[in-house]
Amino acid sequence: MHEKRREQPEDLREHTRYALNAAYTSVAVRREGEDEYTHMGHAYDISKGGMRVELDESLQQGERVDLKVSLPGEQIIQIHASGVMVRLHDEDELGPVRMGLSFDGSIDKAESKNLDDFFESGQSAAA
C-alpha cells in the first residue's frame, strides 16, 4: 500500500530565513510603551522581514514590541528593531513560548547592512 505524501505549503515569505544557534543569539524585548527591556529570550531564525523568538512569557498576537538582538560571530552584531507579534507557535505548552515577529521597517540602513553582512558571512545557513 502506498502512503500518500502530504504536499508542503509554499513558503510565501518575501525574505530568506537564516537559522540561528539559539544558545548564542540573545533577544531582549519590551512592550510598546514600556521603558525597560523586561522579556529575555533567544532567536531561532531571522530574515530581513522578521524573526522567530522564544521568550519565557507569551506576548499577544498583534502586540507591538521593540527588541535588541545580539547576533553571534567574530564580532557580535547588535540589531535594534520594532515589530508586531504575528504568530504564537506553542502557547499552550508549559515553559518558554516561541513566537513569530514581523519587523515594521524600523531597522536603519547601518543595521540593515550589518544584517546583510551577517547573512553573507556564512555563519548562518538558510532555513
CNS distance restraints for C-alpha pairs under 8 A (distance, minus, plus):
assign (resid  14 and name CA) (resid  49 and name CA) 7.47 0.50 0.50
assign (resid  15 and name CA) (resid  47 and name CA) 5.94 0.50 0.50
assign (resid  15 and name CA) (resid  48 and name CA) 6.00 0.50 0.50
assign (resid  15 and name CA) (resid  49 and name CA) 6.20 0.50 0.50
assign (resid  16 and name CA) (resid  47 and name CA) 5.85 0.50 0.50
assign (resid  16 and name CA) (resid  48 and name CA) 7.67 0.50 0.50
assign (resid  16 and name CA) (resid 126 and name CA) 6.64 0.50 0.50
assign (resid  16 and name CA) (resid 127 and name CA) 7.69 0.50 0.50
assign (resid  17 and name CA) (resid  45 and name CA) 6.29 0.50 0.50
assign (resid  17 and name CA) (resid  46 and name CA) 5.44 0.50 0.50
assign (resid  17 and name CA) (resid  47 and name CA) 4.61 0.50 0.50
assign (resid  17 and name CA) (resid  48 and name CA) 7.98 0.50 0.50
assign (resid  17 and name CA) (resid  51 and name CA) 7.95 0.50 0.50
assign (resid  17 and name CA) (resid 126 and name CA) 5.68 0.50 0.50
assign (resid  17 and name CA) (resid 127 and name CA) 5.44 0.50 0.50
assign (resid  18 and name CA) (resid  45 and name CA) 5.32 0.50 0.50
assign (resid  18 and name CA) (resid  46 and name CA) 5.36 0.50 0.50
assign (resid  18 and name CA) (resid  47 and name CA) 6.18 0.50 0.50
assign (resid  18 and name CA) (resid 119 and name CA) 7.27 0.50 0.50
assign (resid  18 and name CA) (resid 124 and name CA) 5.87 0.50 0.50
assign (resid  18 and name CA) (resid 125 and name CA) 5.44 0.50 0.50
assign (resid  18 and name CA) (resid 126 and name CA) 4.30 0.50 0.50
assign (resid  18 and name CA) (resid 127 and name CA) 5.03 0.50 0.50
assign (resid  19 and name CA) (resid  44 and name CA) 6.06 0.50 0.50
assign (resid  19 and name CA) (resid  45 and name CA) 4.36 0.50 0.50
assign (resid  19 and name CA) (resid  46 and name CA) 6.76 0.50 0.50
assign (resid  19 and name CA) (resid 124 and name CA) 5.82 0.50 0.50
assign (resid  19 and name CA) (resid 125 and name CA) 5.74 0.50 0.50
assign (resid  19 and name CA) (resid 126 and name CA) 6.10 0.50 0.50
assign (resid  19 and name CA) (resid 127 and name CA) 5.12 0.50 0.50
assign (resid  20 and name CA) (resid  25 and name CA) 6.90 0.50 0.50
assign (resid  20 and name CA) (resid  43 and name CA) 6.70 0.50 0.50
assign (resid  20 and name CA) (resid  44 and name CA) 5.01 0.50 0.50
assign (resid  20 and name CA) (resid  45 and name CA) 5.03 0.50 0.50
assign (resid  20 and name CA) (resid  46 and name CA) 7.30 0.50 0.50
assign (resid  20 and name CA) (resid 124 and name CA) 6.14 0.50 0.50
assign (resid  21 and name CA) (resid  25 and name CA) 6.30 0.50 0.50
assign (resid  21 and name CA) (resid  43 and name CA) 7.75 0.50 0.50
assign (resid  21 and name CA) (resid  44 and name CA) 6.50 0.50 0.50
assign (resid  22 and name CA) (resid  26 and name CA) 7.24 0.50 0.50
assign (resid  22 and name CA) (resid  42 and name CA) 5.31 0.50 0.50
assign (resid  22 and name CA) (resid  43 and name CA) 5.35 0.50 0.50
assign (resid  22 and name CA) (resid  44 and name CA) 5.23 0.50 0.50
assign (resid  23 and name CA) (resid  42 and name CA) 7.03 0.50 0.50
assign (resid  24 and name CA) (resid  42 and name CA) 7.87 0.50 0.50
assign (resid  24 and name CA) (resid  71 and name CA) 7.49 0.50 0.50
assign (resid  24 and name CA) (resid  72 and name CA) 5.97 0.50 0.50
assign (resid  25 and name CA) (resid  42 and name CA) 5.53 0.50 0.50
assign (resid  25 and name CA) (resid  43 and name CA) 5.64 0.50 0.50
assign (resid  25 and name CA) (resid  44 and name CA) 7.80 0.50 0.50
assign (resid  25 and name CA) (resid  69 and name CA) 7.04 0.50 0.50
assign (resid  25 and name CA) (resid  70 and name CA) 5.61 0.50 0.50
assign (resid  25 and name CA) (resid  71 and name CA) 5.40 0.50 0.50
assign (resid  25 and name CA) (resid  72 and name CA) 6.11 0.50 0.50
assign (resid  26 and name CA) (resid  40 and name CA) 7.46 0.50 0.50
assign (resid  26 and name CA) (resid  41 and name CA) 5.87 0.50 0.50
assign (resid  26 and name CA) (resid  42 and name CA) 4.53 0.50 0.50
assign (resid  26 and name CA) (resid  43 and name CA) 6.38 0.50 0.50
assign (resid  26 and name CA) (resid  69 and name CA) 5.90 0.50 0.50
assign (resid  26 and name CA) (resid  70 and name CA) 5.46 0.50 0.50
assign (resid  26 and name CA) (resid  71 and name CA) 7.49 0.50 0.50
assign (resid  27 and name CA) (resid  40 and name CA) 5.78 0.50 0.50
assign (resid  27 and name CA) (resid  41 and name CA) 5.10 0.50 0.50
assign (resid  27 and name CA) (resid  42 and name CA) 5.13 0.50 0.50
assign (resid  27 and name CA) (resid  43 and name CA) 6.35 0.50 0.50
assign (resid  27 and name CA) (resid  53 and name CA) 7.56 0.50 0.50
assign (resid  27 and name CA) (resid  67 and name CA) 6.82 0.50 0.50
assign (resid  27 and name CA) (resid  68 and name CA) 5.70 0.50 0.50
assign (resid  27 and name CA) (resid  69 and name CA) 4.62 0.50 0.50
assign (resid  27 and name CA) (resid  70 and name CA) 6.61 0.50 0.50
assign (resid  28 and name CA) (resid  37 and name CA) 5.68 0.50 0.50
assign (resid  28 and name CA) (resid  38 and name CA) 7.07 0.50 0.50
assign (resid  28 and name CA) (resid  39 and name CA) 5.78 0.50 0.50
assign (resid  28 and name CA) (resid  40 and name CA) 4.66 0.50 0.50
assign (resid  28 and name CA) (resid  41 and name CA) 6.48 0.50 0.50
assign (resid  28 and name CA) (resid  67 and name CA) 5.52 0.50 0.50
assign (resid  28 and name CA) (resid  68 and name CA) 5.21 0.50 0.50
assign (resid  28 and name CA) (resid  69 and name CA) 6.63 0.50 0.50
assign (resid  29 and name CA) (resid  37 and name CA) 5.09 0.50 0.50
assign (resid  29 and name CA) (resid  38 and name CA) 6.40 0.50 0.50
assign (resid  29 and name CA) (resid  39 and name CA) 4.99 0.50 0.50
assign (resid  29 and name CA) (resid  40 and name CA) 6.30 0.50 0.50
assign (resid  29 and name CA) (resid  65 and name CA) 6.61 0.50 0.50
assign (resid  29 and name CA) (resid  66 and name CA) 5.81 0.50 0.50
assign (resid  29 and name CA) (resid  67 and name CA) 4.42 0.50 0.50
assign (resid  29 and name CA) (resid  68 and name CA) 6.64 0.50 0.50
assign (resid  30 and name CA) (resid  34 and name CA) 6.06 0.50 0.50
assign (resid  30 and name CA) (resid  35 and name CA) 7.43 0.50 0.50
assign (resid  30 and name CA) (resid  36 and name CA) 6.18 0.50 0.50
assign (resid  30 and name CA) (resid  37 and name CA) 4.38 0.50 0.50
assign (resid  30 and name CA) (resid  38 and name CA) 5.89 0.50 0.50
assign (resid  30 and name CA) (resid  39 and name CA) 6.29 0.50 0.50
assign (resid  30 and name CA) (resid  65 and name CA) 5.66 0.50 0.50
assign (resid  30 and name CA) (resid  66 and name CA) 5.42 0.50 0.50
assign (resid  30 and name CA) (resid  67 and name CA) 6.38 0.50 0.50
assign (resid  31 and name CA) (resid  37 and name CA) 7.90 0.50 0.50
assign (resid  31 and name CA) (resid  63 and name CA) 7.58 0.50 0.50
assign (resid  31 and name CA) (resid  64 and name CA) 6.38 0.50 0.50
assign (resid  31 and name CA) (resid  65 and name CA) 4.53 0.50 0.50
assign (resid  31 and name CA) (resid  66 and name CA) 6.48 0.50 0.50
assign (resid  32 and name CA) (resid  63 and name CA) 7.93 0.50 0.50
assign (resid  32 and name CA) (resid  64 and name CA) 5.61 0.50 0.50
assign (resid  32 and name CA) (resid  65 and name CA) 5.08 0.50 0.50
assign (resid  32 and name CA) (resid  66 and name CA) 6.70 0.50 0.50
assign (resid  37 and name CA) (resid  67 and name CA) 7.66 0.50 0.50
assign (resid  39 and name CA) (resid  55 and name CA) 6.65 0.50 0.50
assign (resid  39 and name CA) (resid  56 and name CA) 7.39 0.50 0.50
assign (resid  39 and name CA) (resid  57 and name CA) 7.26 0.50 0.50
assign (resid  40 and name CA) (resid  55 and name CA) 6.01 0.50 0.50
assign (resid  40 and name CA) (resid  56 and name CA) 7.24 0.50 0.50
assign (resid  41 and name CA) (resid  53 and name CA) 7.01 0.50 0.50
assign (resid  41 and name CA) (resid  54 and name CA) 5.45 0.50 0.50
assign (resid  41 and name CA) (resid  55 and name CA) 4.52 0.50 0.50
assign (resid  41 and name CA) (resid  56 and name CA) 6.80 0.50 0.50
assign (resid  42 and name CA) (resid  53 and name CA) 5.66 0.50 0.50
assign (resid  42 and name CA) (resid  54 and name CA) 5.34 0.50 0.50
assign (resid  42 and name CA) (resid  55 and name CA) 6.88 0.50 0.50
assign (resid  43 and name CA) (resid  51 and name CA) 7.09 0.50 0.50
assign (resid  43 and name CA) (resid  52 and name CA) 5.83 0.50 0.50
assign (resid  43 and name CA) (resid  53 and name CA) 4.27 0.50 0.50
assign (resid  43 and name CA) (resid  54 and name CA) 6.27 0.50 0.50
assign (resid  43 and name CA) (resid  69 and name CA) 7.84 0.50 0.50
assign (resid  44 and name CA) (resid  51 and name CA) 7.46 0.50 0.50
assign (resid  44 and name CA) (resid  52 and name CA) 5.53 0.50 0.50
assign (resid  44 and name CA) (resid  53 and name CA) 5.88 0.50 0.50
assign (resid  44 and name CA) (resid  54 and name CA) 7.57 0.50 0.50
assign (resid  45 and name CA) (resid  51 and name CA) 5.49 0.50 0.50
assign (resid  45 and name CA) (resid  52 and name CA) 5.41 0.50 0.50
assign (resid  45 and name CA) (resid  53 and name CA) 7.55 0.50 0.50
assign (resid  45 and name CA) (resid 127 and name CA) 7.51 0.50 0.50
assign (resid  46 and name CA) (resid  50 and name CA) 5.91 0.50 0.50
assign (resid  46 and name CA) (resid  51 and name CA) 4.16 0.50 0.50
assign (resid  46 and name CA) (resid  52 and name CA) 6.60 0.50 0.50
assign (resid  47 and name CA) (resid  51 and name CA) 6.11 0.50 0.50
assign (resid  48 and name CA) (resid 103 and name CA) 7.84 0.50 0.50
assign (resid  48 and name CA) (resid 112 and name CA) 7.78 0.50 0.50
assign (resid  48 and name CA) (resid 115 and name CA) 7.67 0.50 0.50
assign (resid  49 and name CA) (resid 102 and name CA) 5.93 0.50 0.50
assign (resid  49 and name CA) (resid 103 and name CA) 5.42 0.50 0.50
assign (resid  49 and name CA) (resid 104 and name CA) 7.84 0.50 0.50
assign (resid  49 and name CA) (resid 105 and name CA) 7.93 0.50 0.50
assign (resid  50 and name CA) (resid  83 and name CA) 7.91 0.50 0.50
assign (resid  50 and name CA) (resid 100 and name CA) 7.47 0.50 0.50
assign (resid  50 and name CA) (resid 101 and name CA) 5.40 0.50 0.50
assign (resid  50 and name CA) (resid 102 and name CA) 4.24 0.50 0.50
assign (resid  50 and name CA) (resid 103 and name CA) 4.86 0.50 0.50
assign (resid  51 and name CA) (resid 100 and name CA) 5.95 0.50 0.50
assign (resid  51 and name CA) (resid 101 and name CA) 5.38 0.50 0.50
assign (resid  51 and name CA) (resid 102 and name CA) 6.68 0.50 0.50
assign (resid  51 and name CA) (resid 103 and name CA) 7.92 0.50 0.50
assign (resid  52 and name CA) (resid  98 and name CA) 6.74 0.50 0.50
assign (resid  52 and name CA) (resid  99 and name CA) 5.60 0.50 0.50
assign (resid  52 and name CA) (resid 100 and name CA) 4.47 0.50 0.50
assign (resid  52 and name CA) (resid 101 and name CA) 6.15 0.50 0.50
assign (resid  53 and name CA) (resid  98 and name CA) 5.47 0.50 0.50
assign (resid  53 and name CA) (resid  99 and name CA) 5.37 0.50 0.50
assign (resid  53 and name CA) (resid 100 and name CA) 6.41 0.50 0.50
assign (resid  53 and name CA) (resid 101 and name CA) 7.51 0.50 0.50
assign (resid  54 and name CA) (resid  96 and name CA) 6.15 0.50 0.50
assign (resid  54 and name CA) (resid  97 and name CA) 5.27 0.50 0.50
assign (resid  54 and name CA) (resid  98 and name CA) 4.14 0.50 0.50
assign (resid  54 and name CA) (resid  99 and name CA) 6.17 0.50 0.50
assign (resid  55 and name CA) (resid  96 and name CA) 5.41 0.50 0.50
assign (resid  55 and name CA) (resid  97 and name CA) 5.49 0.50 0.50
assign (resid  55 and name CA) (resid  98 and name CA) 6.58 0.50 0.50
assign (resid  55 and name CA) (resid  99 and name CA) 7.93 0.50 0.50
assign (resid  56 and name CA) (resid  95 and name CA) 6.53 0.50 0.50
assign (resid  56 and name CA) (resid  96 and name CA) 4.24 0.50 0.50
assign (resid  56 and name CA) (resid  97 and name CA) 6.15 0.50 0.50
assign (resid  57 and name CA) (resid  96 and name CA) 6.58 0.50 0.50
assign (resid  57 and name CA) (resid  97 and name CA) 6.63 0.50 0.50
assign (resid  58 and name CA) (resid  88 and name CA) 7.93 0.50 0.50
assign (resid  58 and name CA) (resid  91 and name CA) 6.73 0.50 0.50
assign (resid  58 and name CA) (resid  96 and name CA) 7.76 0.50 0.50
assign (resid  58 and name CA) (resid  97 and name CA) 5.79 0.50 0.50
assign (resid  58 and name CA) (resid  99 and name CA) 7.93 0.50 0.50
assign (resid  59 and name CA) (resid  63 and name CA) 6.93 0.50 0.50
assign (resid  59 and name CA) (resid  85 and name CA) 7.45 0.50 0.50
assign (resid  60 and name CA) (resid  85 and name CA) 6.85 0.50 0.50
assign (resid  60 and name CA) (resid  88 and name CA) 7.98 0.50 0.50
assign (resid  61 and name CA) (resid  84 and name CA) 7.71 0.50 0.50
assign (resid  61 and name CA) (resid  85 and name CA) 5.05 0.50 0.50
assign (resid  61 and name CA) (resid  86 and name CA) 5.32 0.50 0.50
assign (resid  61 and name CA) (resid  87 and name CA) 6.04 0.50 0.50
assign (resid  61 and name CA) (resid  88 and name CA) 6.79 0.50 0.50
assign (resid  62 and name CA) (resid  84 and name CA) 5.68 0.50 0.50
assign (resid  62 and name CA) (resid  85 and name CA) 5.18 0.50 0.50
assign (resid  62 and name CA) (resid  86 and name CA) 5.84 0.50 0.50
assign (resid  63 and name CA) (resid  84 and name CA) 5.55 0.50 0.50
assign (resid  63 and name CA) (resid  85 and name CA) 5.45 0.50 0.50
assign (resid  64 and name CA) (resid  82 and name CA) 7.32 0.50 0.50
assign (resid  64 and name CA) (resid  83 and name CA) 5.69 0.50 0.50
assign (resid  64 and name CA) (resid  84 and name CA) 4.47 0.50 0.50
assign (resid  64 and name CA) (resid  85 and name CA) 6.52 0.50 0.50
assign (resid  65 and name CA) (resid  82 and name CA) 5.59 0.50 0.50
assign (resid  65 and name CA) (resid  83 and name CA) 5.62 0.50 0.50
assign (resid  65 and name CA) (resid  84 and name CA) 6.20 0.50 0.50
assign (resid  65 and name CA) (resid  85 and name CA) 7.61 0.50 0.50
assign (resid  66 and name CA) (resid  80 and name CA) 7.51 0.50 0.50
assign (resid  66 and name CA) (resid  81 and name CA) 5.84 0.50 0.50
assign (resid  66 and name CA) (resid  82 and name CA) 4.17 0.50 0.50
assign (resid  66 and name CA) (resid  83 and name CA) 6.55 0.50 0.50
assign (resid  67 and name CA) (resid  80 and name CA) 5.80 0.50 0.50
assign (resid  67 and name CA) (resid  81 and name CA) 5.50 0.50 0.50
assign (resid  67 and name CA) (resid  82 and name CA) 5.99 0.50 0.50
assign (resid  68 and name CA) (resid  78 and name CA) 6.70 0.50 0.50
assign (resid  68 and name CA) (resid  79 and name CA) 5.63 0.50 0.50
assign (resid  68 and name CA) (resid  80 and name CA) 4.63 0.50 0.50
assign (resid  68 and name CA) (resid  81 and name CA) 6.65 0.50 0.50
assign (resid  69 and name CA) (resid  77 and name CA) 7.94 0.50 0.50
assign (resid  69 and name CA) (resid  78 and name CA) 5.58 0.50 0.50
assign (resid  69 and name CA) (resid  79 and name CA) 5.10 0.50 0.50
assign (resid  69 and name CA) (resid  80 and name CA) 6.56 0.50 0.50
assign (resid  70 and name CA) (resid  76 and name CA) 6.20 0.50 0.50
assign (resid  70 and name CA) (resid  77 and name CA) 5.60 0.50 0.50
assign (resid  70 and name CA) (resid  78 and name CA) 4.65 0.50 0.50
assign (resid  70 and name CA) (resid  79 and name CA) 6.55 0.50 0.50
assign (resid  71 and name CA) (resid  76 and name CA) 5.59 0.50 0.50
assign (resid  71 and name CA) (resid  77 and name CA) 5.02 0.50 0.50
assign (resid  71 and name CA) (resid  78 and name CA) 6.37 0.50 0.50
assign (resid  71 and name CA) (resid  79 and name CA) 7.74 0.50 0.50
assign (resid  71 and name CA) (resid 118 and name CA) 8.00 0.50 0.50
assign (resid  72 and name CA) (resid  76 and name CA) 5.05 0.50 0.50
assign (resid  72 and name CA) (resid  77 and name CA) 6.79 0.50 0.50
assign (resid  73 and name CA) (resid  77 and name CA) 7.75 0.50 0.50
assign (resid  73 and name CA) (resid 123 and name CA) 6.92 0.50 0.50
assign (resid  77 and name CA) (resid 114 and name CA) 6.96 0.50 0.50
assign (resid  77 and name CA) (resid 115 and name CA) 7.97 0.50 0.50
assign (resid  78 and name CA) (resid 111 and name CA) 7.87 0.50 0.50
assign (resid  79 and name CA) (resid 107 and name CA) 7.64 0.50 0.50
assign (resid  79 and name CA) (resid 111 and name CA) 6.01 0.50 0.50
assign (resid  79 and name CA) (resid 115 and name CA) 7.74 0.50 0.50
assign (resid  80 and name CA) (resid 107 and name CA) 6.65 0.50 0.50
assign (resid  80 and name CA) (resid 111 and name CA) 7.65 0.50 0.50
assign (resid  81 and name CA) (resid 103 and name CA) 6.87 0.50 0.50
assign (resid  81 and name CA) (resid 106 and name CA) 5.51 0.50 0.50
assign (resid  81 and name CA) (resid 107 and name CA) 5.28 0.50 0.50
assign (resid  82 and name CA) (resid 103 and name CA) 5.86 0.50 0.50
assign (resid  82 and name CA) (resid 104 and name CA) 6.24 0.50 0.50
assign (resid  82 and name CA) (resid 105 and name CA) 7.83 0.50 0.50
assign (resid  82 and name CA) (resid 106 and name CA) 5.95 0.50 0.50
assign (resid  82 and name CA) (resid 107 and name CA) 7.73 0.50 0.50
assign (resid  83 and name CA) (resid 101 and name CA) 6.36 0.50 0.50
assign (resid  83 and name CA) (resid 102 and name CA) 5.34 0.50 0.50
assign (resid  83 and name CA) (resid 103 and name CA) 4.17 0.50 0.50
assign (resid  83 and name CA) (resid 104 and name CA) 4.86 0.50 0.50
assign (resid  83 and name CA) (resid 105 and name CA) 7.96 0.50 0.50
assign (resid  83 and name CA) (resid 106 and name CA) 7.83 0.50 0.50
assign (resid  84 and name CA) (resid 101 and name CA) 5.55 0.50 0.50
assign (resid  84 and name CA) (resid 102 and name CA) 5.37 0.50 0.50
assign (resid  84 and name CA) (resid 103 and name CA) 6.65 0.50 0.50
assign (resid  84 and name CA) (resid 104 and name CA) 7.22 0.50 0.50
assign (resid  85 and name CA) (resid  99 and name CA) 6.92 0.50 0.50
assign (resid  85 and name CA) (resid 100 and name CA) 5.92 0.50 0.50
assign (resid  85 and name CA) (resid 101 and name CA) 4.43 0.50 0.50
assign (resid  85 and name CA) (resid 102 and name CA) 6.44 0.50 0.50
assign (resid  86 and name CA) (resid  99 and name CA) 7.52 0.50 0.50
assign (resid  86 and name CA) (resid 100 and name CA) 5.55 0.50 0.50
assign (resid  86 and name CA) (resid 101 and name CA) 5.48 0.50 0.50
assign (resid  86 and name CA) (resid 102 and name CA) 6.45 0.50 0.50
assign (resid  87 and name CA) (resid  99 and name CA) 5.43 0.50 0.50
assign (resid  87 and name CA) (resid 100 and name CA) 4.70 0.50 0.50
assign (resid  87 and name CA) (resid 101 and name CA) 6.99 0.50 0.50
assign (resid  88 and name CA) (resid  97 and name CA) 7.40 0.50 0.50
assign (resid  88 and name CA) (resid  98 and name CA) 6.24 0.50 0.50
assign (resid  88 and name CA) (resid  99 and name CA) 4.46 0.50 0.50
assign (resid  88 and name CA) (resid 100 and name CA) 6.37 0.50 0.50
assign (resid  89 and name CA) (resid  97 and name CA) 7.05 0.50 0.50
assign (resid  89 and name CA) (resid  98 and name CA) 5.31 0.50 0.50
assign (resid  89 and name CA) (resid  99 and name CA) 5.58 0.50 0.50
assign (resid  89 and name CA) (resid 100 and name CA) 7.51 0.50 0.50
assign (resid  90 and name CA) (resid  97 and name CA) 5.71 0.50 0.50
assign (resid  90 and name CA) (resid  98 and name CA) 6.10 0.50 0.50
assign (resid  90 and name CA) (resid  99 and name CA) 7.86 0.50 0.50
assign (resid  91 and name CA) (resid  97 and name CA) 5.78 0.50 0.50
assign (resid  91 and name CA) (resid  98 and name CA) 7.60 0.50 0.50
assign (resid  93 and name CA) (resid  97 and name CA) 7.63 0.50 0.50
assign (resid 103 and name CA) (resid 107 and name CA) 7.93 0.50 0.50
assign (resid 107 and name CA) (resid 111 and name CA) 6.13 0.50 0.50
assign (resid 107 and name CA) (resid 112 and name CA) 6.03 0.50 0.50
assign (resid 108 and name CA) (resid 112 and name CA) 6.02 0.50 0.50
assign (resid 109 and name CA) (resid 113 and name CA) 6.11 0.50 0.50
assign (resid 110 and name CA) (resid 114 and name CA) 6.34 0.50 0.50
assign (resid 111 and name CA) (resid 115 and name CA) 6.14 0.50 0.50
assign (resid 112 and name CA) (resid 116 and name CA) 6.24 0.50 0.50
assign (resid 113 and name CA) (resid 117 and name CA) 6.14 0.50 0.50
assign (resid 114 and name CA) (resid 118 and name CA) 6.16 0.50 0.50
assign (resid 115 and name CA) (resid 119 and name CA) 6.29 0.50 0.50
assign (resid 116 and name CA) (resid 120 and name CA) 6.17 0.50 0.50
assign (resid 117 and name CA) (resid 121 and name CA) 5.95 0.50 0.50
assign (resid 118 and name CA) (resid 122 and name CA) 7.41 0.50 0.50
assign (resid 118 and name CA) (resid 123 and name CA) 6.95 0.50 0.50
assign (resid 118 and name CA) (resid 124 and name CA) 7.71 0.50 0.50
assign (resid 119 and name CA) (resid 123 and name CA) 7.21 0.50 0.50
assign (resid 119 and name CA) (resid 124 and name CA) 6.48 0.50 0.50
